Amino acid sequence: MLQLNLPEYNFNIKNVNKKNYIFDANRKKYVVLTPEEWVRQYYIRFLTEEKAYPSSLIAIEKQLSLNGMKKRCDAIVYNYNAEPVMIIEFKAPNIKITQHTFDQAAVYNSKLKVDFLMISNGLEHYCCKVDFENNKYSFFSEIPDFHKLIQQI
């Protein structure tokens, strides 16, 4: 897999019937190792190990119902009161992050109304605070650690 713009981590990877699987410590199971999953696994490790996000407050592939359609957020971060505070959208490294990517997260946010959005393709990483009153985003210069993030709510 491609080297990402994140610290190096070791993962448990196995091959079954010519298909690679990676162990997802959050979901406690092996999942198919796609390029997007590679980014997710690295990024979740980055958040938990470098930025002090409690893994117990991160939900992976959380299902939402939007206008009668079932959608899945790549990840949702909750606060200590089990309230969603951030939507994380992951893309494969070869997928450029565009306004469309932010629009996708914004669609999920029309349901959740979280204060923060985070987007990564493993090479580029963005985090912003949603300004609902002025209908705009304020971008962080770097990915905030969990405690700084929670203080901004």
Secondary structure, DSSP 8 states (H G I E B T S, - for coil): ----SS------EEEETTEEEEEETTTTEEEE--HHHHHHHHHHHHHHHHS---GGGEEEEEEEEETTEEEEEEEEEE-TTS-EEEEEEE--TTS---HHHHHHHHHHHHHH--SEEEEE-SS-EEEEEEETTTTEEEE-SS---HHHHHHT-
